[in-house]
Amino acid sequence: MATLQWVPDLDTGISEIDVQHRRIVDYINRLNELRATGARDGLEDVIAEMVDYTMSHFAFEEELMQNAGYMFTGPHKRVHEIFTRKVAEMQARFEGGEDVIEELHGMLSRWLFNHIRNEDHGYIEAVKAYQKMAVRQHESEKEQLKAEVLRELAAERQRKGWLARLLGV
């Protein structure tokens, strides 16, 4: 089994997603490294961590697509579900004593890179547009809040001015 190397065409340009994808590659590479040592406990831990992390990545990615209004969110989610079932089956086989590490590594390696290049690259435009809109909306909300605070401060100064005049302070 070979160590996976990240290549630029895997980048989505969405920093959070790219960081998460690279971390999944790191898990796959750790799986490969531990396979050579034969440490089943270490392998079991890495598989469990990788599954947990991948599930949280899928949830993050699906929410991002949903929020962006990406029209293929449903089919993309189903691809995630099918993959998750396959990995869970292999994890159960491993926990049952089978040596599935080479098979798992190969499946993960092929699936991840194909998935990023094909399915994930499909949502990039929608998500980037959504993120730009969200940034503009956030900046607009900040400007509105700033204006509101300045109005309140001006009103407070006027009230103090009146009170100070009344009390002769």
N, C-alpha and C positions, 0 to 999 in steps of 0.2 A: 504494500500500500504506500502511496506517495503522500507527501505533505502537500496540503493545498496552499497555493499561492494566490493572493488577491491580485487581480488585474484591474486596470482602470475602467474597462467596459462594464464592470460590476457596480460601479458607483452610480447611485441614483441622483446625486446632487441634493438629497435631503439628508442633512447631517445626522439626525437622530437614527434614521433607518440605516444609513451606511455604518454607523458605529455598531448598531445591533447586529447587522449582517457579519461584520468583521469578527465580532465576539463569537458568533455561531461557528465561523470558520476556525477560530481558536479552539473551541470545544472539539470540533472534528479532528483537529491536529493533535490535541491532547489524547483523544481516543486512540489515535494511531501510535503515539509515543508509548502509551501505557500497554497497548497490545503487545509490543515487543518485550515488555517486562513480565507479562503474564500475571500481573497483580489483579486478580478478579475483584477484590474489594475496591481498589482504585478505579477500575473500569466501571463497576456498578455505580460508584459515586459520580463519575463524570457523565455517565449516561443519564442519571437522574437529574443532575444539574443542567445538562444540556436540554433535556425535555422540558424542565420547568422554565428555563430561560426562553426557549423557543416558543412555548405557549404564551408567555408574557409578551414576546415580540409580536406574535400573531395578533394578540388582542390589541396591542398598540397600533399596529399597521391597519387592522380592520376598522378601528375607531377613526383613524386619520382618513381613511378612504371614505367612510360613512359621512364624516363631517364635511369632506370636500365635495360630496355629492357624486362620487365616482360611480358611473352607471353599472360597472361590472363588479361591485363589491360583493354581491351575493355569490356569483360563481367563484370569485377569488377565495371567499370564505370556505366554500365547499372544497376547493383544492387543499386548503389548509387542513380541513377536517379529515380528508382522505389520507393525507400525509401523516397526520397525528395518529390515526388508527394504525397505519403501517409501523410507525416507530414504536407505538405501545405494544404491538404484537411482538416485535423483535425484542423489546425490553423484557417482556414476559418470558420469551424463549430463553433469553440470557439468564434471567433469574431462575429459570427451571434447569439450568446447567448446560444448555447448549452453547457451543462456541459460534456466535453469530457476529463477532466483531468485524471480521473482514467484510462480510455481507453488509452489515450496518454501515460501515465506513464508506463502502462503494455506493450504496444507495443514497446516503446523506450527501456525499460529494457531488454525485450527478444531479440529484434533485435540487439541491440548493442553488448551484450555479445556473441550471436551466430555469428554475423558478425566478430567480432574480432577473435574468436576461429576457425572459418571455413575459411572465405574468406581472412581476413587480414594475418593470419598465413601462407597462401600460398605464399605470396610475400616476406617473410622475407629473405630467402636465396639470392634471386636476388638483393634485395636492399642492404643487407649487403656487398655482393660482389662488387656492384657498389660503395658503400661508401668507401670500402678499396681501390679500384682502383682510385677513385677521390682523396683520401688522398695522395696516392703514386704519382699521377700526379701533385698534388699541391706541394708536397715536391720537386719533380724533377724540376718543374718550378721555385721554390724558389732558388734551387741550381744553375740553369742556370742563373737566374737574378743576383745572388751573383757573379758568375764567370764573367759575363759581366761587372758588376760594378767594380770589381777588375781590369779587363783588361783596362777599361776606366781610372781608377785612375793611373795605371802604365803608360799608354800612356800620361796622363796629366803630370805626374812627369818627363817623358822624354822630353816633350815639354818645360816644365819650366826649366829643366836643360840646354837645348840647348839655350833658350832665356837668361837665367841667365848668361851663359858663354859668349854669344854674347855681352851682355850689361856690362859684368864685375861685375855683382852683386854677 
